[in-house]
Amino acid sequence: MHLSRATDIALRILMLAAAQRRQLTIDELADALSVPRNHVAKIVQRLQRPGWLTTTRGRGGGISLPDATLRTTVGRIVRDFEGTAEVVDCETPPCPLRAACRLRGALRTAQEAFFASLDDVVLQDLIAQPTGTVLLTLT
């Protein structure tokens, strides 16, 4: 399965926020990740809605990571960004092979296995040593 750029950036933002454990600005994140500021701002908004990040507006504001987010599974984050739609769409337009095709089921099984493997990883695991040390030097 291929992750969208937004999912990739979201995971990186969470990793940096988890490693830093301090308030970060959108500009700091954009610079550290070499991503346009507008992209970072949109993704931070999406991460803030389910409470994975907290945001403070105004001078001295920024984003921070609640402790509970450290226990969030990567599978849950990826599902939130990618959705759980099937890998292939056999209905639009209708595939002439769908009545006897086993590909759809095989891809569904593979997708479920992909998410299940990510459900075994929590955000805290992604910043364990020595990774955390490297992430602390980025911003």
HELIX and SHEET records of a PDB file:
HELIX    1   1 ARG A    5  GLN A   20  1                                  16    
HELIX    2   2 ILE A   26  LEU A   33  1                                   8    
HELIX    3   3 ARG A   37  GLN A   48  1                                  12    
HELIX    4   4 ASP A   67  ARG A   71  5                                   5    
HELIX    5   5 VAL A   74  GLU A   82  1                                   9    
HELIX    6   6 LEU A  103  LEU A  118  1                                  16    
HELIX    7   7 LEU A  123  LEU A  126  1                                   4    
HELIX    8   8 THR A  131  LEU A  136  1                                   6    
SHEET    1   A 2 THR A  54  THR A  56  0                                        
SHEET    2   A 2 GLY A  62  SER A  64 -1                                        
END                                                                             
